[in-house]
Amino acid sequence: MTTHPENYEDVTVYDLDANAEEELLLAHNECTFMWANKEGWPVGVIMSYIWRKGRFWLTASSQRARIHAVRRDPRVSICVTSTGSPLPRNKTVTWKGLCTVHDSEEVKSWFYPELSKALRGDGEAAEWFAKFLDSPRRVVLEVEPTQRIAYDGEKMGIDTQAWIKRAKESENQEN
């Protein structure tokens, strides 16, 4: 247990453990994908992803503004939160990373079925989804993580309850 007896000024002590992060990245398939536009403003959209080979993999049509942007500047960020996943709430990780745009059949041939299975499960729905993804202008984004910011609110909740218990005990002793 990490003790934070006075306040929440420094929540970096509530880091997400490596195992919990891996579980989160594999359990979820939705992230916020962020990049900078040509004026330098940060922009983000919700996208489906899969976590494979230690990297984030996403897809979009090549005419999308985000594809032009990452070709110009490959520095991106991805934020994944446990909200909406089968895991408890208040777990999150943000990764800064470098984005590579792929249009090769080699990448598409393994990626489309993997994404389809993650989003649609096994079976006919996944097979059809993979076929729909395979369109002429579609590309695959590979984000290589470079810097991490993570948070586990469950740890903070445990510490908060312990702090409250100690405060009440101390109060009772004074009375």
Order of alpha helices (4+ residues) and beta strands (2+ residues): alpha-beta-beta-beta-beta-alpha-beta-beta-alpha-alpha-beta-alpha
